[in-house]
Structures are given as structure tokens and as C-alpha cells.
Amino acid sequence: MSKKVNIARYRNIPYIVNFPSGMGTLRYEWAGSKGTIYDVKEVPEEVVNWLILNSNCFKEGELVIVDNNENAKALINQIDQKDEYEKNTHSRDEIEKILKGNFMKMKSTLNDITNTTEKQFIISVAKDIGLDSVGKLKFLAEWMGVDFDLLFGNE
């Protein structure tokens, strides 16, 4: 029997994986997060290995390995561009802490993020928490490459 690995979806939009197996295609679906509630699925290790080899879902932070054991750490170490994985996988709690923290630290952390859906998730969290620092909001708009009034004009 194969080992199981817990995989989570931190972002607020769903994610689907179609895994080709000897029994046909197996479909794994993660719902988008709701606040600090994340959809976590236990999947066989061979699915994780297939995703590492055939997709960018971990590198881009679409899915996150949430187990904290030696097996999970070994799988994370197999991810190409592991640093990209770590820079693009933030939970809502982590994002809130970043947004509410020091401006320069926020700027430094966010400038390392490369994935568009991670950036959109961060903007969504900023709106949800009612981020009211004009300086931070202007930085976020510039960081996204969107006019401030279009991004936050109705806030």
C-alpha cells in the first residue's frame, strides 16, 4: 500500500488534477479556501510524484504539501525550483500577517512572489481585511501592474 500525503489548496479558487492511472483517469478536486479554512486531500505519494514531474502546481503554489514529516520534506526537496514553491505558497494567515506588518518587510516579501494567482489571492485578502494604509494599497496596485483606482477605487 502506498504512502499518503496531505495536499492543501490555500487559494480561494478551486483546483483540479486529472491523474492518469492504470484504472483510467482519477480526478482530484480541491475547493477554494474560505477564510482560514483550506481544503486538504490525502492523496497517494505516486500522485504527488507525478505532479512534481509533470506540472508546475507546487512550484507555482497552486497546491501545498502540508504534512510535516520526513517523507513530506523529501517530496518538497524533489520540487524543481523549491525556492519558487516556498515564495508562492502563503496561507491566508501568513498573508494577513505580511499585509499588517512593516511596509518594507511586506514590500520585500511580496516582490519575491512570481505567481499571478498568488498575487490575486493577496489582493483578495487585502480587500477582505479592509487594508487601509494608502501607501500599502498603492504599492499593491503598482505590484500588480494595475491602476490604483481600478484595483481599489470602490474600497
C-alpha positions as CSV (number, residue, x, y, z in Angstrom):
1,M,0.0,0.0,0.0
2,S,1.4,3.4,-1.0
3,K,2.1,6.2,1.4
4,K,-0.4,9.0,1.6
5,V,0.4,12.7,1.5
6,N,-1.8,15.6,2.6
7,I,-2.1,18.3,0.0
8,A,-3.9,21.6,0.6
9,R,-5.3,24.4,-1.6
10,Y,-4.6,27.8,0.1
11,R,-6.0,30.0,-2.6
12,N,-9.7,31.0,-2.9
13,I,-10.4,29.4,-6.3
14,P,-10.8,25.6,-6.9
15,Y,-8.1,23.4,-8.4
16,I,-8.4,20.1,-10.3
17,V,-5.9,17.4,-11.0
18,N,-6.6,14.6,-13.5
19,F,-4.2,11.8,-12.7
20,P,-3.7,9.1,-15.3
21,S,-3.6,5.7,-13.6
22,G,-3.9,2.1,-14.6
23,M,-7.6,2.3,-13.8
24,G,-8.3,5.3,-16.0
25,T,-8.1,8.9,-15.0
26,L,-8.5,9.7,-11.4
27,R,-9.9,13.2,-10.6
28,Y,-8.8,15.1,-7.5
29,E,-10.6,18.3,-6.8
30,W,-9.7,21.0,-4.2
31,A,-12.3,23.6,-3.3
32,G,-11.1,27.2,-3.0
33,S,-10.3,28.3,0.6
34,K,-12.9,30.1,2.6
35,G,-11.2,32.5,5.0
36,T,-8.8,30.3,7.0
37,I,-10.5,27.0,6.1
38,Y,-8.5,25.1,3.5
39,D,-9.4,22.0,1.5
40,V,-6.9,19.3,2.3
41,K,-6.9,16.0,0.5
42,E,-5.0,12.9,1.3
43,V,-3.5,11.6,-2.0
44,P,-1.2,8.7,-2.8
45,E,2.5,9.5,-3.0
46,E,2.6,8.5,-6.6
47,V,0.2,11.3,-7.4
48,V,2.5,13.8,-5.8
49,N,5.5,12.4,-7.6
50,W,3.6,12.6,-10.9
51,L,2.6,16.2,-10.2
52,I,6.2,17.1,-9.4
53,L,7.4,15.6,-12.7
54,N,4.5,16.7,-14.9
55,S,3.3,20.0,-13.6
56,N,4.2,23.3,-12.0
57,C,1.4,23.2,-9.4
58,F,3.8,23.0,-6.5
59,K,6.4,25.5,-7.9
60,E,3.6,28.0,-8.5
61,G,2.0,27.4,-5.1
62,E,-1.3,26.1,-6.6
63,L,-1.1,23.1,-4.2
64,V,0.9,22.8,-1.0
65,I,2.3,19.8,0.8
66,V,1.1,20.3,4.4
67,D,2.5,17.2,6.1
68,N,5.4,17.9,8.4
69,N,7.2,14.6,8.4
70,E,10.4,13.3,6.8
71,N,8.5,11.8,3.8
72,A,6.8,15.2,3.0
73,K,10.1,17.0,3.4
74,A,11.8,14.6,1.0
75,L,9.0,15.2,-1.6
76,I,9.3,19.0,-1.2
77,N,13.1,18.7,-1.8
78,Q,12.3,17.0,-5.1
79,I,10.4,20.0,-6.4
80,D,12.3,21.8,-9.1
81,Q,12.9,25.4,-8.1
82,K,12.0,24.7,-4.4
83,D,12.6,28.4,-3.6
84,E,9.8,29.3,-6.0
85,Y,7.5,26.9,-4.2
86,E,8.3,28.5,-0.9
87,K,7.9,32.0,-2.2
88,N,4.5,31.3,-3.8
89,T,2.8,29.3,-1.0
90,H,1.2,31.5,1.6
91,S,-1.8,30.7,3.8
92,R,-4.3,33.4,4.5
93,D,-3.0,33.9,8.0
94,E,0.5,34.4,6.6
95,I,-0.7,36.9,4.1
96,E,-2.6,38.9,6.7
97,K,0.5,39.0,8.9
98,I,2.5,40.2,5.9
99,L,0.0,42.9,5.0
100,K,-0.5,44.1,8.5
101,G,3.3,44.2,9.2
102,N,6.1,46.6,8.4
103,F,5.8,48.2,5.0
104,M,9.4,47.5,3.9
105,K,9.2,43.8,5.0
106,M,5.9,43.5,3.2
107,K,7.4,45.0,0.0
108,S,10.4,42.7,0.2
109,T,8.3,39.6,0.7
110,L,5.8,40.4,-2.0
111,N,8.4,41.3,-4.5
112,D,9.7,37.7,-4.3
113,I,6.2,36.3,-5.4
114,T,6.1,35.4,-9.1
115,N,2.8,33.6,-9.5
116,T,-0.2,35.6,-10.7
117,T,-2.8,33.7,-8.9
118,E,-0.9,34.1,-5.6
119,K,-0.8,37.8,-6.3
120,Q,-4.6,37.8,-6.9
121,F,-5.1,35.9,-3.7
122,I,-3.1,38.5,-1.8
123,I,-5.2,41.3,-3.3
124,S,-8.3,39.5,-2.3
125,V,-7.1,39.1,1.3
126,A,-6.1,42.8,1.4
127,K,-9.7,43.7,0.3
128,D,-11.2,41.2,2.8
129,I,-9.3,42.6,5.8
130,G,-10.0,46.2,4.8
131,L,-6.4,47.1,4.5
132,D,-6.5,50.9,4.9
133,S,-2.9,52.0,4.5
134,V,-2.8,54.1,1.4
135,G,0.9,53.5,1.0
136,K,0.5,49.8,1.1
137,L,-2.5,49.9,-1.2
138,K,-0.6,52.0,-3.8
139,F,2.3,49.6,-3.6
140,L,-0.1,46.6,-4.1
141,A,-1.6,48.3,-7.2
142,E,1.8,49.0,-8.6
143,W,3.0,45.5,-7.8
144,M,0.0,44.0,-9.7
145,G,0.6,46.4,-12.6
146,V,-3.0,47.8,-12.3
147,D,-4.2,51.3,-11.8
148,F,-4.9,52.1,-8.1
149,D,-8.4,53.3,-8.9
150,L,-9.3,50.2,-10.9
151,L,-8.0,47.9,-8.2
152,F,-9.1,49.7,-5.0
153,G,-11.3,52.5,-6.2
154,N,-14.5,51.1,-4.8
155,E,-13.0,50.2,-1.4
